[in-house]
Amino acid sequence: MTTATTSHGDTTSHGDTTSRRDAPVTVLAASAAFGLLLGWATYALHGTTPLLERATNSVSTWILWTAAAGALIRGRSLAAWCGALMMLATCGGYYAASTLGGDFGAGGLGTAAVWSVAGLAGGPLLGWAGWTVRRGRGGVRAVAGAAIAMVVLGEGLWMGLALRYWTEAAVFLTAGVLLTAFLTFRLARSREPRFWWCAVLAPVFAVAFYCAEKLILDSLIGTF
């Protein structure tokens, strides 16, 4: 650990600065702040352009940020916790903004609860996946990569098969294929012997993701 002398003759530790930046409280606070911002942006961009609205108001867009955060965080457990907190904050930011905008009433509490529970399930998984792809070891890295690509591919299936938004579905499926190829290539370059698991498992996981939305999430939201 190196030190530097300030103009006042004090010494500061570069290692201490790094540790403060990586401190759990700092990382958790940053995750929560970003989640609140993402939730607010989702509400604010409603009715602007189809591209901007879809870019924020989607399961995959919300939850992929937790994978990105997980890749930046040094600790595996902290990455999972941040994923959960970010998704809760995103839901909170969205529904707080809709309340201030006069679009949220008592009837929306059930929907908010469902999305919060979904975030608690998906946030830690994608936070862990982002961390694992970057810092993990062994075949589990390919499984984690497939879990990340699964979200985009699965939402593409949902938009096409369930909602009949075929144009949006084509965009999401194309993005999912490109993301799968990128992650598979990245794993291959890092000499992961089971890199091909990512390409094989991503579509399998995507079908499971679609079924979960169809059978569980959509059914629950439809009851409120």
N, C-alpha and C positions, 0 to 999 in steps of 0.2 A: 504494500500500500504506500503510495507516494503522498507527499505533502507539499503544499505551496505556501509561501510567505506573502501575506497581504501587505499593503502600503503602511499599515499601522503596526507591522511587526508581528501580527498574529499568524498562527499556522492553521490551515484548513486541510482537511483530509478529503481527497477525491473519492476515496472509498466510502467515507461517511456520506458524501453527497449522493452517491449512487444508491447506498442503502436506504436513504430517506426517500429517494424517488421510487424505490421498489417496495417500500413499507406497505404492509397489507392495508392499513387505513387509507393511505394515499391512493392505492390502486382501486380499492373498493369505492372510494369517493369519486374517483374519475369515471369508473364504470357506471355508477348511479347517475352522475351528471350527464354523461353521454346518452344514457337511456332516456332520461327526461327530455333531452333535446330531440332525440329521435321520435319519441311519442308526440311531442308538440309539432314537429315538422310533418308527421303523418296527417295530423288533423288540419294543419295550416294549408297543406297542398291539396286538400280535397277540392275538386271542381276546378283546378287550374288547367292542366293538360293531362290527357290520358297517360302519357309516359311518366310524368312526374308523380302523378297519383299512384300509379301502379308500382313505381320504383320504391315508394315508401310504405304504401298500404298493402303489404303482402307478408305472409308468414316467413318466406325465405329471406326477404330483405331484412326483416327485423332480426331473425335469429342468426343469420350469417355474420352479423357484427360481433356476436359472442365468440364465434370461431376466430375472427380476426384478433379480438382482444386476447383470447386464450393463447394465440401464437406469440403475442408480445409479452405475456406474463411469464415470469421465471418459474413460479411454483405450480405444480399440477393441481393441488387441492385449491389453491387460490384462484386458478383459472376457472375451475368449476363453480366456485362460490361467486365469482364475478359474473359468470354467465347467468346464474340465477338472479342476482341482484339487478343486472342490466335489463333483463326481461321484465322483472317486476316494475322497475323504474320506467321502462318504456310504456307499459300498460298504464301506470300512474300518470305519466306525462300526457298520454293521449286522452284519457278520460278526464283529467283535470282541465285540459284545454277545451274539450267538448262541453264540460260543465260551464266554464267561463263564457263559451260561445252560445250557451242556451240550448244545446242539442242533446244534453244528457239528463235523463230523469231517473226516478226510482226503478222504472221498468228495465233500465239497462244494467242494474247491479248484477243480475245473473250472468249476463254476457261478459261483463268485466271480470267476474269471478272465474268463468270458464277460461278466458284468455290468460288470466294470471296463473292458473293451475297449469295450463299448457306451457306457459313460459317457464314455470318452475321445473317442468319435465324436460323441455328442449334446451333451455339455456345452459344448464350444467353439462349436458351431453355435448353440445357444440363447443362450449368452452374447453372441455377436456379434449375434444377432437382437434381443435386448433393447436393446443399445447402439444399433443401427441405427435401430430404430423411434423412439427418443427423440432421437438426435443426428445421424442420417445425413441424406443429401440425395438427392433424386431417386427414381426408381421402385423402387430397391432397398429402400426403406423398406417398400413394400407387399409385396415378396417376403419380407422379414424378418418382417413381421406374419403372413403366411400360414404361415411356418415355425413360429411360436409356436402358432398355432391348430391346426396340423397334428397336434401331439402329442396334444392332447385328443381331437380328432375321430378320429384313428387308433386311439387306445386304445379309444374307444367301438366302433369297427368290430371290433377284436380281441375285446372282451368279448362282443359279440353273435354275430359270425360264427364265431369259433373256440371260445370257451368256453361259448357259449349262456347267458351271464348277461344276460338281456335287460333286467332291471330296472336293473342297474348300467350297461348299455350305453346305455339311454335317458337316464340321468342325465348320463353323460359326453358323449353326443352333443348334448344340450341345452346343457350348459355350453360345449361347443366352438362351437356356433352362436352363443351369446351372446358368447363371447370374440371370434369372428370379426367379429360386428357391431360390438362395442365398438372393436376395433382399426381397422376400416374407417371408422367414424365419426370416430375420433380423427385418422386420416390426412386425411379429408375436411376437418375443421375446420382443420387446419394447411395447407390449400390445396395438398396434394399432388395434382398433376394425374392421376396414375395410381392414385389411392386404391382404385379398384374392383378392381385386380389382387389385392388381399388376399382379397376375397370369392370371386373366381374361382379363385385358386390354392390356397386352403386345402383344399377338398375333394379336389383333384387330389393335393396333397402327402399328404393323409390316406390316400388309397388306396395311395400309394407306401410310406407308413409301415407300414400294415397288411401289405403284401406283404413288407416287410423283416422284420417280426416273424415272419410265417408261414414264410417261406422260409429265413431265415438264423438269427435269434435263437432261435426255438423249436426248430429242428432241432438247433442246437448244444447247447442245454440238454438236449434229449432224449437226447443221446448219453452224458451223464454219469450 
